[in-house]
Amino acid sequence: SQTIHQWPATLVQPVGSPLSLECTVEGTSNPNLYWYRQAAGRGLQLLFYSVGIGQISSEVPQNLSASRPQDRQFILSSKKLLLSDSGFYLCAWSIRTSGISGANVLTFGAGSRLTVL
Amino acid sequence: QKEVEQNSGPLSVPEGAIASLNCTYSDRGSQSFFWYRQYSGKSPELIMFIYSNGDKEDGRFTAQLNKASQYVSLLIRDSQPSDSATYLCAVNDYKLSFGAGTTVTVRA
């Protein structure tokens, strides 16, 4: 069965510090990978998605970046955090399918809660 | 206009009642629609998806889709306290766009 791991679970960082969140998926190959952010009381905002190694699409301009160095590894980074970067960060994966049935069913990791002070 | 809009809630229903959640979307080309449940402090988990007009039932949950009206809903029958959570509607074009969610509280 497929599992998705995300870490760290919580972190508190000062403004201007760097960030690295990591996500790995097990039990599947060639997944689509996603980073979402959920601000307090808000919906999910898609930040990045990737359909393969080194292929990153950015949805929202910001001071965050993403990388996919391996097929099942997805990393979210920042060189200098802002207060507005606080939130609940969720990594997710989906299988790639040519058909519509079940298309883009996302499975989420447990999330990383970031507080920037 | 937001891509996906949900009734803002919160929605409070007595135990055993039907909870009705609504969602509208702006992109007529959207083809698949999802309902996720998110408990407080946890990540979302899939309840069900639907891509054909009409109803789809899974246990106590029924999703209803009307593409002409660009409307998708979720009914929770025989609501239980364990159904208390935020319900997220998601719509697929080339990516999943999520609504802000509706928080449901089931009163014992």
Contacts between the chains, C-beta under 8 A, distances in Angstrom:
chain1	res1	chain2	res2	distance
A	34	B	96	8.0
A	36	B	98	7.9
A	42	B	100	6.2
A	43	B	88	7.0
A	43	B	98	4.9
A	43	B	99	5.8
A	43	B	100	3.9
A	43	B	101	5.9
A	44	B	44	7.3
A	44	B	88	6.9
A	44	B	90	8.0
A	44	B	98	4.1
A	46	B	95	5.8
A	46	B	96	7.2
A	46	B	97	7.5
A	49	B	95	6.3
A	59	B	95	7.3
A	90	B	43	5.6
A	90	B	44	7.5
A	100	B	31	5.5
A	100	B	32	6.1
A	100	B	51	5.7
A	101	B	51	7.1
A	102	B	32	7.9
A	102	B	49	6.5
A	103	B	31	7.2
A	103	B	32	5.0
A	103	B	51	7.7
A	103	B	92	6.0
A	104	B	32	6.6
A	104	B	34	7.9
A	104	B	92	4.8
A	104	B	95	7.5
A	104	B	96	5.6
A	105	B	34	7.1
A	105	B	46	6.1
A	105	B	49	6.2
A	106	B	34	7.8
A	106	B	44	8.0
A	106	B	46	7.3
A	106	B	90	7.8
A	106	B	96	6.1
A	107	B	46	7.3
A	108	B	43	4.1
A	108	B	44	5.4
A	108	B	45	7.3
A	109	B	43	6.4
A	110	B	42	7.5
A	110	B	43	5.6
A	111	B	42	7.5
A	111	B	43	4.7
